[in-house]
Each structure stands twice: as structure tokens, then as C-alpha cells.
Amino acid sequence: MFTLGARRGSRHAITVSFERGDAILEGVIKSDDALGQVLSAYRDSIVDGLSCIDRLRSARQSLDGELGDELDALYPGEASDELEQFLRNMDKRIERAGIVQRLFSLRSDFLGSYMPAARSGHITLHWGLIGLVAPRLGVSVEALALKVLAHEYAHALSHLGIDANGEHWTLDAYGQADEFVHEGLANYMSAAALAASDDWWFREALEALKRMVEHQTPPYREFQRWQRDVGAKPEAVRAALRTARTMDRVTGAQFEQLLQDYASGR
């Protein structure tokens, strides 16, 4: 558990838990390819195996004479061909099951979630689903987990972060805000935070965010449109958020207008 700080006697606590995400996975499994479903959990190992074969072939090509003969005796080319075909067949079964593709079609934060309460919130990371998706994105499980944590924490910060006037987003108004506002803010804020650090893990997590966004629905790409079309800067986003939190229900169009107003100094 951690807090977002205290101001004027208010202290907002955020708790974090880790789950496999079984309920979400059950909702997307419709394929009759049971083997492909099971193998999905091992796709990172399959990818690593194929990469290892490529490296061994490269090593074989760089050796000659007795060393090359010795390596060939230990791991002949025919064996690598058979192993490669075996791994590729397993990968095809995973593709046929289509578990990850169905996950990408969901509109929710299926890798994690933020549950708001009146003066607190709860973040859940679905480690099982993160493990499934990370190999497909070509990033480490750790980097994707950090990306998800940053995204969900950004939800908590936009909801419960206390501004200079001691105010925060009320639960009712937060719940009424448009999905484009919520997800746009979460990705804008988490991307900015990850980009601000030179830490290797933060850079990897930022890359995971960029690759994940390519597969997500429009609300998750809204922050890119703010940057591209509105020229949104951090100060304008912060000011727009402060104003939006005073509204009963803020729509995507209203928030974009706020961004334009603050970006132009109006």
C-alpha cells in the first residue's frame, strides 16, 4: 500500500495486488484448440528456443576446422532443423488458438485494473496475462509489468492526486468521465513519467507502452492525438485535468477543448 500524500488533512491510500487474470482469460477462450491454449503460457520459451537455434547456427558458421567439427558432432544441423520445425509447429498452434488476439480486442485494461473508491483505490496487475502478451510484443515480462503499473498508477493519480487547492476528483464525477479522457490521461501521464527517466527498465517499459498501444482500441491512443493535433504539453494537460475534475461529467470533446484553451493560453 502507498499514499498519494497528505494535504489539508486528506490522505489517499492506494493498494496493489497481483492476480493471474483467470476470469478475463475464461471470457476470451472460445477456441477448441486446447493444446494451443495451454502452449500460450509458454510462448516466451518457444521464442527463446528459436532465437537460441539462430545463435547456434551463427556460431557454427563462424567456426571451422576441429572446433567446427566438434560443435557439429554435439549439435548436428539435422537436429537443429528438427527442433526448429517442432518449435514453429507449437507456435502455429498458439496462433490458431488466438488467445492473445482476443485479448487485444478487449476494450478494458485487461493487463491490469484500477478500482476507485471515495478516498482510496486499488490496483490489480494480472501477471498471467502479462506473461502471455509480453512475448508477442517482443518485450520482457518485467518491462510490460512496469508499464502496466505506471498506467494504473496514472489512473489513481488523476483520480486521487490532491492539487494545490486540496481538491481531488470526486468518485461520482470520476466515474462519469468519458473513457477517452481516462485512458488518454493514463497513457499520457505514464508515458511522460517513463520517458523522464534514464533508467534502463523505464526505457524498456516505455517501449512496451508504445508497442502495446499499437494493438489497443482508440481510447488508449487518444494521448497520441492530443500530442499530434493539439500539441498538448504537460502543463496544459495538468491544467485541463484540474478543470475537468470540477465538472460533473467531462466528455472527450470537452477535455480536448480544455487542452486547446490551455495550450493557447486562453
Backbone bond lengths (Angstrom), bond angles and torsions (degrees), N, CA, C in turn:
res aa  C-N    CA-C-N  psi(-1)  N-CA   C-N-CA  omega(-1)  CA-C   N-CA-C  phi
1 M - - - 1.465 - - 1.524 109.02 -
2 F 1.342 117.07 143.14 1.444 120.94 174.73 1.522 108.71 -141.98
3 T 1.318 116.71 165.16 1.458 120.82 -178.11 1.519 109.42 -117.10
4 L 1.325 114.81 159.05 1.459 121.34 177.29 1.522 111.17 -94.45
5 G 1.330 116.77 13.54 1.452 120.61 179.03 1.524 111.78 97.64
6 A 1.292 115.36 168.92 1.464 121.09 -177.71 1.522 109.68 -123.40
7 R 1.312 116.36 137.05 1.456 122.23 176.41 1.521 107.28 -150.30
8 R 1.327 115.71 130.19 1.462 121.25 -178.69 1.532 111.99 53.48
9 G 1.321 115.58 40.62 1.457 119.99 175.22 1.506 115.36 80.61
10 S 1.346 118.42 0.88 1.462 120.84 -179.40 1.533 109.68 -97.05
11 R 1.316 115.70 133.27 1.456 120.67 176.02 1.527 107.94 -134.60
12 H 1.312 116.23 120.75 1.456 121.59 -175.65 1.524 109.89 -109.85
13 A 1.322 115.89 120.81 1.464 121.51 -175.78 1.525 110.82 -101.81
14 I 1.328 115.05 139.86 1.460 122.15 177.05 1.525 108.09 -120.74
15 T 1.313 117.24 128.79 1.458 121.31 176.00 1.527 109.45 -107.58
16 V 1.323 115.07 154.56 1.465 121.20 -178.24 1.520 109.25 -130.28
17 S 1.336 116.77 136.19 1.459 120.90 175.36 1.521 109.34 -136.97
18 F 1.320 115.53 163.47 1.464 121.94 -178.28 1.529 108.55 -123.44
19 E 1.342 115.30 129.84 1.459 121.55 177.66 1.523 109.04 -133.77
20 R 1.327 116.41 161.18 1.472 119.60 179.62 1.519 112.18 -74.85
21 G 1.323 117.33 -28.36 1.465 120.61 -177.29 1.511 112.60 88.89
22 D 1.343 116.41 29.36 1.467 120.62 -176.78 1.525 112.63 -58.81
23 A 1.335 117.25 -41.77 1.467 120.23 -176.88 1.522 111.27 -62.47
24 I 1.322 116.54 -40.09 1.466 120.41 179.35 1.518 109.78 -67.78
25 L 1.325 116.64 -42.09 1.456 120.65 -178.87 1.528 111.12 -64.22
26 E 1.314 117.09 -40.51 1.461 120.53 178.47 1.523 111.35 -61.87
27 G 1.327 115.98 -30.68 1.459 119.86 -179.06 1.507 114.50 -73.05
28 V 1.331 117.76 -19.54 1.467 120.04 -177.70 1.524 112.86 -107.97
29 I 1.322 118.28 -12.95 1.464 120.16 -178.81 1.526 109.78 -77.50
30 K 1.310 115.33 111.92 1.460 121.52 177.15 1.532 111.13 -129.95
31 S 1.314 116.56 -9.93 1.450 120.78 -176.80 1.520 110.44 -73.04
32 D 1.339 115.38 148.79 1.462 119.81 175.50 1.525 111.17 -90.65
33 D 1.324 117.09 6.02 1.455 121.07 178.83 1.527 108.76 -87.99
34 A 1.322 116.30 83.46 1.462 120.89 -177.32 1.522 111.63 -62.94
35 L 1.348 117.49 -37.97 1.458 120.36 -179.96 1.519 110.56 -62.76
36 G 1.331 116.67 -43.47 1.457 120.01 179.35 1.516 112.20 -62.40
37 Q 1.342 116.44 -36.77 1.459 120.65 177.71 1.518 110.65 -62.24
38 V 1.322 116.36 -46.01 1.463 120.31 -178.74 1.526 110.83 -67.15
39 L 1.325 116.60 -42.25 1.457 120.37 -178.13 1.525 112.47 -65.92
40 S 1.334 117.83 -21.95 1.464 120.82 179.76 1.525 111.57 -55.80
41 A 1.327 115.79 -33.08 1.464 119.60 -179.40 1.527 112.19 -70.23
42 Y 1.340 117.13 -14.07 1.457 121.02 -176.38 1.527 112.10 -114.25
43 R 1.324 116.54 16.89 1.463 117.94 -174.73 1.526 112.07 -64.17
44 D 1.330 117.94 -33.69 1.458 118.91 178.86 1.518 111.52 -62.76
45 S 1.340 116.67 -36.44 1.458 120.10 177.73 1.531 111.28 -68.67
46 I 1.329 116.27 -37.95 1.463 120.50 177.93 1.525 110.59 -63.92
47 V 1.334 116.16 -44.32 1.468 120.75 178.15 1.523 110.39 -62.71
48 D 1.336 116.66 -42.43 1.465 120.20 178.63 1.529 110.56 -62.82
49 G 1.342 116.96 -38.58 1.457 120.58 179.11 1.516 112.22 -62.51
50 L 1.340 116.25 -43.66 1.466 120.12 178.29 1.527 111.41 -64.69
51 S 1.330 116.03 -38.12 1.460 119.94 177.80 1.525 110.62 -65.70
52 C 1.326 116.39 -39.01 1.462 120.50 179.13 1.540 110.59 -63.03
53 I 1.321 117.03 -41.07 1.465 120.78 178.14 1.524 110.72 -60.58
54 D 1.318 116.59 -42.61 1.471 120.21 178.57 1.525 111.11 -61.08
55 R 1.338 116.26 -41.20 1.466 119.65 -179.18 1.529 110.98 -68.32
56 L 1.331 116.41 -38.07 1.463 119.26 178.01 1.528 110.96 -64.79
57 R 1.310 117.08 -39.75 1.458 119.82 177.45 1.523 111.08 -64.11
58 S 1.312 115.64 -38.69 1.459 119.60 177.84 1.525 110.41 -64.45
59 A 1.342 115.95 -39.49 1.465 120.14 178.87 1.521 110.45 -65.15
60 R 1.312 116.81 -41.28 1.463 120.79 -179.66 1.539 110.38 -61.48
61 Q 1.323 116.12 -40.70 1.469 119.94 -178.48 1.531 112.12 -67.67
62 S 1.331 115.85 -25.98 1.467 119.52 -177.58 1.523 112.54 -86.46
63 L 1.326 117.13 -9.81 1.466 120.91 -178.48 1.527 110.53 -106.27
64 D 1.295 115.66 149.17 1.465 119.86 173.48 1.526 108.41 -144.91
65 G 1.294 115.72 177.22 1.453 120.07 179.83 1.518 112.68 67.57
66 E 1.321 116.21 -144.07 1.453 121.61 -174.72 1.536 112.06 -64.99
67 L 1.346 117.05 -39.10 1.475 119.64 -179.30 1.522 110.91 -63.63
68 G 1.324 116.33 -42.12 1.455 119.66 178.32 1.514 111.91 -64.21
69 D 1.335 116.20 -40.13 1.464 119.97 178.36 1.519 111.26 -65.00
70 E 1.332 115.86 -39.67 1.462 120.15 -179.38 1.527 110.93 -65.85
71 L 1.344 116.67 -43.28 1.462 120.14 178.07 1.517 110.44 -63.73
72 D 1.329 116.77 -40.80 1.466 120.34 -179.42 1.523 111.36 -64.38
73 A 1.336 116.10 -32.53 1.462 119.35 177.62 1.523 111.18 -70.27
74 L 1.327 115.88 -36.78 1.462 119.64 179.45 1.526 111.75 -72.50
75 Y 1.325 116.18 -38.54 1.467 120.42 -174.30 1.523 108.71 -143.33
76 P 1.317 117.82 79.21 1.475 120.63 -176.51 1.520 112.30 -65.05
77 G 1.326 114.64 156.05 1.459 120.38 -177.90 1.509 113.37 -57.51
78 E 1.335 117.02 -35.49 1.467 120.07 -179.91 1.522 111.32 -62.87
79 A 1.338 115.53 -37.71 1.464 119.46 179.82 1.525 110.96 -65.69
80 S 1.336 116.29 -41.23 1.465 118.96 179.92 1.518 110.69 -66.37
81 D 1.340 117.05 -36.69 1.468 120.10 178.34 1.523 110.97 -63.64
82 E 1.336 116.40 -42.72 1.465 120.33 -179.75 1.523 111.10 -66.62
83 L 1.335 116.18 -41.43 1.465 119.44 179.39 1.519 110.70 -66.30
84 E 1.329 117.26 -40.96 1.461 120.24 178.59 1.528 110.68 -61.09
85 Q 1.321 117.25 -44.17 1.458 120.42 -179.61 1.520 110.89 -64.21
86 F 1.326 116.54 -39.04 1.467 121.17 177.58 1.527 110.77 -61.03
87 L 1.332 116.94 -47.64 1.467 120.62 -178.99 1.531 110.97 -66.14
88 R 1.311 117.71 -39.00 1.466 120.21 179.89 1.533 110.47 -67.62
89 N 1.315 117.46 -35.24 1.468 119.86 176.40 1.523 111.14 -64.32
90 M 1.324 116.67 -39.92 1.462 119.69 176.73 1.526 110.58 -64.66
91 D 1.347 115.90 -40.23 1.458 119.58 179.11 1.527 110.90 -63.19
92 K 1.326 116.90 -37.03 1.470 120.54 177.38 1.531 111.12 -64.41
93 R 1.333 116.78 -37.81 1.460 119.27 177.84 1.527 111.28 -65.18
94 I 1.327 116.14 -36.69 1.467 120.05 176.47 1.521 109.98 -63.62
95 E 1.333 116.13 -44.12 1.463 120.80 179.16 1.525 110.37 -61.31
96 R 1.316 116.48 -41.94 1.460 120.40 -178.43 1.520 111.28 -64.44
97 A 1.332 116.53 -36.83 1.466 119.52 178.11 1.524 111.18 -66.18
98 G 1.347 116.48 -33.58 1.467 120.75 172.69 1.512 115.78 66.94
99 I 1.341 118.03 26.93 1.460 119.85 -177.45 1.521 111.68 -63.14
100 V 1.335 116.50 -48.65 1.461 119.57 -176.31 1.520 110.94 -66.68
101 Q 1.344 116.70 -38.25 1.470 119.05 178.21 1.523 110.77 -59.87
102 R 1.318 116.97 -40.87 1.469 119.89 179.41 1.532 111.16 -68.05
103 L 1.317 116.10 -36.03 1.464 118.74 176.45 1.527 110.46 -62.26
104 F 1.331 116.89 -42.93 1.463 120.51 -179.39 1.522 111.98 -63.66
105 S 1.329 117.46 -23.37 1.467 120.04 -178.80 1.523 112.48 -78.82
106 L 1.330 117.65 -11.83 1.465 120.89 -178.84 1.525 110.20 -70.34
107 R 1.306 116.31 147.62 1.464 121.07 179.31 1.523 111.95 -90.08
108 S 1.317 117.79 -10.64 1.457 121.23 -175.91 1.529 111.34 -92.25
109 D 1.335 114.89 170.22 1.465 121.01 173.33 1.527 107.87 -77.58
110 F 1.317 117.01 79.20 1.458 119.04 -171.83 1.531 112.82 -73.00
111 L 1.319 118.40 -18.52 1.461 120.05 177.46 1.522 112.33 -82.49
112 G 1.305 115.73 -15.39 1.459 121.10 179.72 1.508 109.03 -170.16
113 S 1.313 116.73 173.44 1.461 119.75 -179.82 1.523 110.05 -152.25
114 Y 1.326 114.18 156.79 1.468 120.95 173.16 1.516 107.82 -124.16
115 M 1.319 116.39 122.61 1.464 122.30 178.58 1.516 108.80 -107.94
116 P 1.347 117.59 110.68 1.459 119.93 -177.83 1.525 112.54 -81.71
117 A 1.309 115.45 150.31 1.467 122.23 171.72 1.525 106.57 -133.02
118 A 1.337 116.97 -177.75 1.463 120.38 -172.85 1.528 111.84 -58.68
119 R 1.306 118.02 -50.50 1.465 121.38 -179.96 1.524 111.37 -133.21
120 S 1.298 115.29 28.38 1.454 120.23 178.81 1.523 108.90 -157.77
121 G 1.308 115.82 177.30 1.454 120.45 178.17 1.516 109.96 -159.94
122 H 1.320 115.50 163.20 1.469 119.68 -179.05 1.524 109.84 -132.42
123 I 1.326 115.66 128.30 1.462 122.94 178.18 1.525 108.67 -103.70
124 T 1.320 116.06 132.58 1.456 121.44 175.45 1.524 109.12 -121.52
125 L 1.320 116.93 130.84 1.455 122.26 173.83 1.521 108.54 -106.91
126 H 1.323 117.35 127.40 1.464 122.54 -179.55 1.535 108.37 -93.62
127 W 1.324 116.05 88.03 1.460 120.53 -171.24 1.534 112.33 -65.52
128 G 1.335 117.35 -31.26 1.452 119.30 178.90 1.516 112.04 -64.88
129 L 1.334 116.75 -41.87 1.460 120.99 179.92 1.528 111.13 -73.19
130 I 1.325 116.80 -34.83 1.463 120.20 175.41 1.527 109.70 -60.66
131 G 1.347 116.39 -40.46 1.453 120.85 178.27 1.522 112.88 -65.55
132 L 1.334 116.62 -31.89 1.464 120.44 177.44 1.525 112.18 -71.60
133 V 1.325 115.99 -41.15 1.463 121.16 -170.55 1.529 112.81 -83.90
134 A 1.331 117.70 -33.56 1.471 120.51 -174.73 1.528 113.53 -53.50
135 P 1.344 119.70 -46.98 1.475 118.37 179.08 1.522 113.00 -62.13
136 R 1.336 117.26 -34.61 1.464 119.99 179.04 1.529 111.07 -64.49
137 L 1.323 116.42 -33.76 1.460 120.64 179.59 1.520 112.44 -83.47
138 G 1.336 116.27 -12.77 1.452 119.46 -178.26 1.514 113.34 75.43
139 V 1.349 116.76 29.54 1.457 121.61 177.74 1.527 108.92 -126.35
140 S 1.317 116.39 165.44 1.456 119.74 179.22 1.528 110.64 -75.11
141 V 1.310 115.20 157.01 1.461 120.72 176.51 1.527 109.77 -61.10
142 E 1.338 116.28 -39.25 1.464 120.19 -178.73 1.523 111.70 -63.88
143 A 1.342 116.16 -42.17 1.465 119.96 -179.42 1.521 111.23 -65.54
144 L 1.328 116.79 -41.87 1.466 119.46 179.64 1.517 110.78 -68.04
145 A 1.335 117.15 -37.85 1.470 120.14 178.02 1.526 110.64 -62.59
146 L 1.334 117.09 -40.47 1.461 120.45 178.28 1.518 110.68 -66.58
147 K 1.314 117.01 -38.71 1.466 120.59 176.38 1.519 110.58 -60.33
148 V 1.334 117.28 -45.78 1.465 121.32 -178.71 1.528 110.21 -64.39
149 L 1.325 116.95 -42.92 1.464 120.29 178.77 1.524 110.55 -60.86
150 A 1.338 117.23 -43.31 1.463 120.50 179.01 1.521 111.07 -62.13
151 H 1.331 116.88 -41.73 1.464 121.53 -179.54 1.529 111.00 -63.38
152 E 1.332 116.72 -47.01 1.464 119.73 -178.33 1.519 111.20 -70.50
153 Y 1.325 116.84 -35.11 1.459 119.25 176.00 1.520 110.70 -64.48
154 A 1.336 117.01 -35.02 1.466 120.39 177.39 1.527 110.50 -63.37
155 H 1.349 117.41 -38.26 1.468 119.94 173.05 1.529 110.16 -57.62
156 A 1.326 115.88 -46.91 1.468 120.17 -178.75 1.522 111.14 -63.39
157 L 1.332 116.48 -40.72 1.460 119.99 -178.91 1.522 111.56 -66.46
158 S 1.342 117.42 -42.48 1.467 119.21 179.32 1.526 110.64 -65.70
159 H 1.326 117.04 -31.60 1.465 121.45 -179.96 1.526 112.38 -78.84
160 L 1.327 116.81 -51.29 1.460 120.79 -168.04 1.520 114.67 -110.16
161 G 1.346 117.54 -6.97 1.454 118.42 178.30 1.519 110.94 -61.37
162 I 1.316 116.43 129.94 1.472 121.40 -175.32 1.527 109.46 -91.19
163 D 1.338 116.87 126.18 1.461 120.00 -178.18 1.527 110.99 -83.88
164 A 1.327 115.56 -175.55 1.465 120.61 -175.65 1.517 112.83 -62.58
165 N 1.330 116.49 -22.13 1.469 120.40 179.66 1.524 112.11 -93.04
166 G 1.341 116.13 5.80 1.456 119.19 179.40 1.509 113.58 78.97
167 E 1.342 117.34 16.73 1.458 121.40 -176.88 1.529 111.42 -102.77
168 H 1.329 115.18 156.50 1.460 121.51 172.66 1.521 108.45 -143.27
169 W 1.309 117.03 173.38 1.461 122.44 -179.52 1.527 108.80 -73.77
170 T 1.329 116.57 121.61 1.463 118.49 178.22 1.521 109.91 -67.41
171 L 1.307 116.05 154.60 1.462 120.42 -175.49 1.524 111.71 -59.74
172 D 1.344 117.41 -44.65 1.471 120.33 -178.37 1.521 111.33 -63.46
173 A 1.327 117.34 -46.52 1.461 120.73 -178.57 1.526 110.71 -67.11
174 Y 1.322 116.44 -38.22 1.461 119.85 177.29 1.525 110.56 -60.73
175 G 1.318 116.27 -43.76 1.456 120.38 -179.17 1.515 113.60 -67.35
176 Q 1.329 117.56 -24.81 1.462 121.63 -178.32 1.521 113.37 -88.02
177 A 1.320 117.52 -12.52 1.470 120.36 -177.40 1.519 110.92 -66.11
178 D 1.320 115.35 148.83 1.463 121.97 -177.65 1.526 111.40 -64.61
179 E 1.336 116.12 147.90 1.462 122.01 178.99 1.525 111.43 -59.62
180 F 1.333 117.49 -35.48 1.453 120.69 179.46 1.529 110.81 -64.39
181 V 1.324 116.89 -32.23 1.465 120.69 177.98 1.523 109.77 -71.61
182 H 1.320 116.82 -49.75 1.464 120.81 -178.58 1.520 112.27 -58.64
183 E 1.330 116.58 -52.94 1.461 119.49 -175.04 1.525 111.59 -74.87
184 G 1.316 116.70 -32.46 1.458 119.02 175.42 1.517 111.50 -62.03
185 L 1.336 116.23 -45.41 1.460 120.62 178.64 1.526 111.67 -64.86
186 A 1.330 116.30 -43.90 1.463 119.46 -176.97 1.529 111.25 -61.92
187 N 1.333 117.29 -43.25 1.459 118.85 179.99 1.529 111.90 -75.31
188 Y 1.325 117.87 -35.19 1.464 120.01 177.77 1.523 109.90 -63.05
189 M 1.332 116.07 -49.11 1.461 120.63 -175.96 1.523 111.78 -68.34
190 S 1.330 117.23 -42.57 1.464 119.04 -178.49 1.528 110.50 -69.36
191 A 1.339 117.90 -39.13 1.466 120.25 177.78 1.521 110.84 -63.25
192 A 1.335 116.92 -41.54 1.468 120.41 179.79 1.521 111.04 -64.81
193 A 1.341 116.68 -40.94 1.462 120.36 -179.59 1.524 111.16 -66.66
194 L 1.322 117.28 -42.64 1.460 120.55 -179.49 1.526 111.39 -68.32
195 A 1.328 116.62 -36.75 1.467 120.68 -179.20 1.524 112.12 -71.75
196 A 1.324 117.10 -20.78 1.468 120.70 -176.33 1.524 112.78 -77.73
197 S 1.327 117.49 -10.70 1.463 121.42 -176.95 1.524 110.98 -107.31
198 D 1.332 115.67 145.77 1.458 121.13 174.95 1.519 111.42 -92.15
199 D 1.317 117.08 0.31 1.455 121.15 -179.71 1.530 110.28 -61.58
200 W 1.331 115.92 137.42 1.459 120.64 -176.95 1.511 111.48 -59.13
201 W 1.325 118.20 -42.36 1.461 120.78 -178.68 1.522 111.80 -65.52
202 F 1.332 116.77 -35.62 1.456 119.54 178.12 1.520 110.65 -67.18
203 R 1.337 116.88 -38.67 1.463 119.40 177.67 1.523 110.79 -64.92
204 E 1.332 117.19 -39.79 1.457 120.89 177.36 1.527 111.13 -65.50
205 A 1.331 115.84 -39.49 1.467 119.83 179.03 1.527 110.70 -66.07
206 L 1.338 117.04 -37.35 1.469 120.56 177.10 1.525 110.22 -64.34
207 E 1.329 117.16 -39.88 1.460 120.43 176.84 1.526 110.16 -64.27
208 A 1.328 116.94 -38.82 1.464 120.77 177.07 1.522 110.65 -62.21
209 L 1.336 117.12 -39.62 1.464 121.16 177.90 1.532 110.30 -62.49
210 K 1.329 116.58 -45.73 1.461 120.05 -178.68 1.523 111.52 -61.90
211 R 1.327 116.45 -41.77 1.459 119.85 -178.82 1.528 111.18 -72.45
212 M 1.317 116.82 -34.87 1.457 120.18 179.86 1.523 110.73 -66.76
213 V 1.317 116.65 -40.98 1.463 121.55 -177.55 1.526 111.43 -59.62
214 E 1.322 117.15 -32.21 1.468 120.75 -179.53 1.525 112.34 -61.07
215 H 1.326 116.40 -24.02 1.466 120.84 -177.55 1.528 112.93 -101.45
216 Q 1.325 117.73 -4.28 1.465 120.27 -171.84 1.521 112.79 -96.11
217 T 1.317 114.22 167.52 1.453 122.11 -177.43 1.536 110.78 -75.38
218 P 1.345 118.97 165.58 1.468 122.32 -173.46 1.530 116.51 -51.35
219 P 1.332 121.22 -39.24 1.471 117.89 -179.51 1.524 113.94 -56.00
220 Y 1.323 116.99 -32.95 1.460 120.63 -179.21 1.527 112.30 -77.40
221 R 1.331 116.73 -16.89 1.463 120.84 177.71 1.526 112.07 -98.83
222 E 1.324 116.27 1.94 1.455 120.62 -176.85 1.523 112.04 -59.25
223 F 1.329 118.16 -37.53 1.468 121.03 -178.22 1.518 111.54 -61.44
224 Q 1.338 117.45 -32.17 1.466 120.30 177.94 1.521 110.56 -67.94
225 R 1.326 116.46 -36.39 1.461 120.28 178.08 1.521 110.16 -68.62
226 W 1.334 117.36 -38.37 1.467 120.09 175.50 1.527 110.15 -58.19
227 Q 1.324 115.95 -44.19 1.463 119.67 -178.88 1.519 111.35 -68.28
228 R 1.323 116.33 -41.10 1.471 121.19 -174.70 1.522 112.01 -76.76
229 D 1.336 117.74 -48.59 1.460 121.81 -171.81 1.522 113.68 -91.81
230 V 1.325 116.32 -31.75 1.466 120.16 -176.22 1.529 111.64 -104.17
231 G 1.317 116.36 -18.34 1.460 119.77 -176.00 1.513 111.95 68.33
232 A 1.333 115.80 37.10 1.459 121.62 -174.29 1.524 111.43 -61.43
233 K 1.337 115.76 128.85 1.453 123.69 175.52 1.529 108.64 -112.10
234 P 1.340 117.16 160.00 1.466 119.44 -176.78 1.524 114.92 -52.86
235 E 1.311 117.51 -41.97 1.472 119.22 -178.29 1.522 111.42 -65.48
236 A 1.353 116.57 -38.44 1.461 119.76 178.91 1.522 110.68 -68.03
237 V 1.326 116.73 -39.29 1.466 120.11 178.49 1.520 109.94 -65.33
238 R 1.329 116.93 -43.45 1.473 120.30 179.23 1.521 110.97 -61.68
239 A 1.339 116.66 -43.73 1.468 120.10 -179.58 1.525 110.82 -66.82
240 A 1.323 116.97 -41.04 1.467 119.96 178.40 1.517 110.89 -63.49
241 L 1.337 116.86 -39.49 1.459 120.22 178.23 1.516 111.33 -63.56
242 R 1.321 116.94 -43.01 1.472 119.41 179.76 1.517 110.92 -59.85
243 T 1.330 117.14 -41.35 1.462 119.96 179.14 1.525 110.89 -70.96
244 A 1.308 116.79 -42.27 1.473 120.91 -178.72 1.520 111.14 -59.49
245 R 1.327 116.84 -33.38 1.465 119.70 -177.53 1.523 112.79 -71.93
246 T 1.345 117.24 -9.68 1.463 119.94 176.65 1.525 111.82 -93.58
247 M 1.341 117.09 -3.85 1.464 122.33 -176.48 1.526 110.43 -94.97
248 D 1.332 115.65 147.82 1.461 119.50 -179.97 1.525 111.50 -65.76
249 R 1.331 116.13 -42.53 1.457 120.32 177.87 1.521 108.71 -150.08
250 V 1.315 116.52 113.74 1.452 120.26 -178.53 1.527 109.47 -99.64
251 T 1.333 115.92 127.71 1.467 121.46 178.36 1.525 109.82 -90.92
252 G 1.323 115.87 169.00 1.453 120.36 177.23 1.523 111.68 -61.51
253 A 1.329 116.76 -41.23 1.466 120.90 -179.63 1.530 111.04 -66.16
254 Q 1.331 117.17 -40.18 1.461 120.28 179.01 1.521 111.59 -65.19
255 F 1.327 116.23 -40.00 1.461 118.74 -179.83 1.527 110.41 -67.73
256 E 1.323 116.87 -38.90 1.460 119.34 177.87 1.523 110.79 -62.99
257 Q 1.337 116.89 -38.10 1.461 119.63 177.62 1.524 110.76 -64.36
258 L 1.344 116.59 -39.77 1.462 119.79 176.03 1.523 111.14 -60.51
259 L 1.316 116.30 -41.98 1.458 120.33 178.63 1.531 110.89 -61.23
260 Q 1.331 116.60 -44.05 1.451 121.25 179.36 1.517 111.35 -62.76
261 D 1.353 115.17 -41.86 1.466 119.93 -179.23 1.529 110.77 -63.26
262 Y 1.322 117.03 -48.32 1.459 120.35 -177.84 1.535 111.50 -71.84
263 A 1.312 117.09 -32.82 1.465 119.81 178.80 1.524 111.73 -66.72
264 S 1.345 115.36 -32.76 1.471 119.69 -179.95 1.517 112.75 -92.23
265 G 1.335 116.78 -0.07 1.461 120.45 178.00 1.508 114.65 83.75
266 R 1.343 116.91 11.78 1.474 119.55 179.80 1.522 110.90 -80.83
